[in-house]
């Protein structure tokens, strides 16, 4: 018998000071049985950093041909492709052919090794790559509850998150792109 995903409900008060974007987001996230809490929270963070109309979670790990998050234009064209983790070069090559904008959010302990190995190939593609510290993503995952009210403030190159169980700040650095 296959394991079922774990369902999480989020209500997020979002303040993105970089883009002057303010919103209240309500969504449900399915955590795949093989997905860690850290990866799922990184998906939520990537969603908030890119929040816009038409942005949506995909089937994620259950659909290998889809990104973690995407946005389509009103004409149905794939406008934004977001990957969480350390994708293969071929996957990013495919993404840049399909989508107008491609963003990758790397966060694992193996992130530095992945980037050192593949960065020379990634430079050929129109894609933005960001790296988050594993320890900060771990701290963010410790705030996780099945139903969450979060306050997220994005300013500069960091995200400040406040939840019932505490608060944390997660910073990123740009590896390639904007």
N, C-alpha and C positions, 0 to 999 in steps of 0.2 A: 504494500500500500504506500502510495506517495505521500510525503509530508506536505502539509498545507502551509501557506505563508502566514506570518503573524501580522495582524492588522494594527496600525497605529493611526490615531487621529490627532491632527495638529491644528491649532488656532494660533496664528502668528501675527503679531503687531509689528510690521516691517517699516523701518525708517532707513532708507538708503540715501545718505547725505551726499554721496558722490554723484548721484543722478537726480537728486531732488524727487525721489520716488517714494511715496508713502502709501501703504495699503494694509488692509487686514486680509490675510490669506487663511482660508479654511480648506484643508484637503486631507485625504486619507492616503496613507502609504502602506503598501504591502511589502513586508520584509521576506524575501525569498529564504527558504530553509537553509541555504548554503551561504547567505549573506550575513556578514558580521554587523553588530550594532554601529560600529565605527563607519563602515561603508554606507549604511543606510543614512546615518546622520550627515555624512558628506554629501549625499544626494540632496538632502533637505537644504543644506547650506548652499550648494550650487544652484538649486532652484531659487532660493531667496536672492542670491547675488545677481541672478539674471531675470528676476521677476518681471513679467510683462504679460500683456493680453495674449492669449493663444499658447502660452507655455504649458507643457504637460509632461507628466511622468509617462514613460512607456512601460512595456512589460518587463523591462530591465533584463535581468539575468535569464529570464524565461524566453526571451526573443533575441537570439544572437545577431540578427540583422538590424536591430534597432539600437539607437544610443540609449543612455539612461534617461535623458530628458531631451525634448525637442519642441520646436515651435514651427508651425506652418503659417505661411502668408494667407491672406484672404483668397488668393487664387489657387491655394493648395500646394504651392511650392514649399519645399523644406527650407526654412529660413535659418534655423539654428539647430545645431547638433552638439550635444554636451555629453562628454564621456567622463566617468568618474573612475579613477584608478590609473593603471599603467598599461594602456592599450598597445597593441602591436602596430608597427609601421604600416602594414597593409590596411589595417582598419582605418587609420587616419587618412591614408591615401584615398580610400573609398569614400570616407566622410566628406572630404574636400571636393570630391566630384559631385556629390549629391546635395550638399547644403551650401548656402551662401556664407554662413559663419560657422566655424568649428572651434569649440573650446574644450580643453582637457584639464581636469582637476586631479592632480596627483597627490597622494597623502600617505602611502604605505611606508613601512620601514625600508622597503627596497626601492624607494623612489629615486634616491641619488644614483644607485647603480643602473636603474632603468634609464634615467636621463643621460648618464655618461655614455651608455652603450648606444642609444638611439638618437641623440640630439643632432648629430651630423646628418642623419636622414630626414628628420623632422623639419629641418630648416628649409627644405625644398617645398614645403606645403604652406598654404595660407591658413594657418591655425594658431590659436593662442594657447599657451601652456602655462599653468599655474601650479605651484607646489605649496602644500600645507605641511606643517610639522605634525608628525605622528602623535607626539605626546599631547598636543593641543586638541587633536581630533579625539583622542582617548578621553580627555577631560570632558569634551562635549558629549560623548556617548554616555558618560556617567550620569548625565541629566535626564536620560531617556526614561519615559513612562509611556504606557499604552495610550493615554489621552493627555495631551500637553497643551498648555498655554505658554507661548514663548514671546518674549520681546527681543527682537533682533535689530541691532543698529549697525549699519555698514558705514564706515568712514575711513578714507584713505585705503590702506591695504590690510584692513582688519575688520573682523566681525565680532561684535560684543553681543553675547546671548545671556538672557536672564530667564530662569525657569523656577518652578516651585522648589526644586532640589538644590538650587544654587545658580551660580553664574560663571561664565568663562569668556575668555577672549581668544580668538583664533586669527592668526595673521597668515598672510600668504606672500609669496614672492613670485614675480613674473619670470618665467624661464624663457619664454619667447612670445612676442606679440605685444599687445597693449598693456 
